[in-house]
Amino acid sequence: MTSRLSDRPRLVVIGANQFQLPLIVKAEEMGYETHVFAWADDAVGADAAHRFYPLSVTEHAAILEVCLTIEPVAVCTIGSDLAQLTASYLCDHLGLPGNPLAVTQQATNKYQARLALRNAGIACPQFVRVERGETPDLSGFAFPLIVKPTDRSGSRAITKLATDLGLEAAIGSAQQS
């Protein structure tokens, strides 16, 4: 698609994977000029966007710099915790409506979210956070257990264990992802 700015309202989309593609297509159909930021690998939404920027969704400051010239009316994303952090950062810095970054950080961190739920009296699964090099105290836990990273989405690095065999490897995988 074209790369020049038009008179249409500009929408920034963070991410261009298969989850973002329907969002990009729908926004274009609705008359928005879409400016999409994502790393180029697997960026299936790049061709559907009005303008694609091959920047990692974690490059907050670089994306913000471009957004200041775009002057979007909104920033959005779907299907990605990592991209949601960037969207919230941009909304905070551009004065656009959105979830505050501090709230998004808490909601997208599995450990912080579970703490908030528990502290609010909302039932959630039993959990424990394991720091690098620690051996978790699993007294009071029953198998099967789920080991997962605190900051990933899409089932990345999640392991279901029927016994404690493989626990150390599962924790290592979750911490390295």
N, C-alpha and C positions, 0 to 999 in steps of 0.2 A: 504494500500500500504506500501511499504518499507519505512524505516526511514533513511537509510544511504545516504550520498551524493554520487551522481554518477558523471560521466564526462560530463553529459548534462548541458547546460546553465541553471542556476537557476533563476526562476521568483518568486517574492513575490507577492501574491495576498492578498489584505486586504478585509476580509469579506468572508463568506461562505454560504450566504443565497441563495434563489432561483435565485436572479439576478446574483450572482457570478458564479453559477454552470456552465452555458455554457462557461464562460471565462476559468474556471479551466479545463474543459473537452477539449476545443479547444487547450489550451496551452499544455496540455499533448500530444494531437494528433500531435501537431507541433514539439514535441521533447523536450519541456522544462521540467525541473524538478520543479514542483510547490510546493511552501512553502506557506501555507495558514494560515492566522491569523484571528481568530474570537472567540467570546464567543461560548461555546459549544451548547447552546440552539439553536435549529433550524438551526444548521450548516449542511445543506443538502449537501454542497460541501466537507465536511471533508473526506468522503470515496473516492472521486474522486481525491483528492490531493495526491501528492507524500508524503508530510509530512504535518500534521495538528498540529497547536499550539493553544491550548485553552486559548488564551489571548484576552481580550477585545480590540477592535480596538482603544480604547481611551488610551491604555497603551503605548504611544509613546516610552518612554525610554526603556521599557522592550522589545518591538518589535525591536527597533534599536539594542539593545545588541545582540539579536539572529541573526539579519541580518548581523552584523559585522562578525559572524562566517560563515554564509551562503555564503556571497559575491555574491549577486544577480547581474544579468545583467540589471534587470529592476524591477520596482515596479508598480503595477497597481491595479485598482478597477473600478467597474462600478455600477451605480444604487444607490449610497449612498453618500450623502454629508459628513457625519461623517467619513466614510472610506476614502474619498478623502483628508480630512485634514491630516490623518495619512500618506497616500501615499505621499503627498507633503512634509511633515515633513521628511519622510525617504529619499526621493530623495534629498532634501536639505542637509541632513547630510551624505549621502553616495556618494554625488557627481554624482548622476545619472540624466539623463534628466527628466524633469517633470515641472509641474507648480510650480513656487515659492510659498512657504507657505503663504506669505502675499497676493498674488493674489487669492489663493484658499480661504483664510479666507474671503476676500471681496466677492468673487463670491458665496460662500455657505451661507453667512448671508443675508437673504432676505432684511433686511433694508439697509445694506451697498451696496448691489447690486443695489437696486432701487435708492439710492442716487447717485451712480456712473453713472447710466443710465441718470437720470435727469440732473446731472451736465454736462454730455456730449451732452445734447440736444436731447436725445433719448426719445421718448414718452413711458410712462409707466403708469400703473394705479395710481390714487391718493392714498396716503398712509400717515399714521402717526404712530409713535412708541409710545407705552404706557409703561411706567415704572411701577413697582409694586407700588400699592397704588394710582396711578394717575387715574383721570377720563379724558378720551380723549375728546378733543374739536372736535366734529364732524360737526361743522358748515361748510357748503360747500360740505359735503358728501351726497350722495344719497343712499338709500337702493335699492337693497340688498347690504350688506357689507360682506366681507370675513375677518375673524379674524384668524390669523395664527402665529405660533411661528417664530422667526427669524432664528432659527438654526436647523430645522428638515426637513426631506424629506419624500417622500412617503405618503403625505397627512395626516401625523400624527398631531392630535390636531387642525385640521382646522374646522372652523364652518362658515356656511353661514347663515346670519341673514336677514330675510325679514323686520324686525322692530327692534327697540332698546330693545325689550324684550329679555332677555337672554344675553345681551351684557356683563354684569359684569361676568357672569359664563363663557362665551366664552373666555374672556380675561384671567380669572384665569386659565382655562384649558391650554391655549396657553403658559402661563408663567410657569406653573408647569411641562410641558412636557420635 
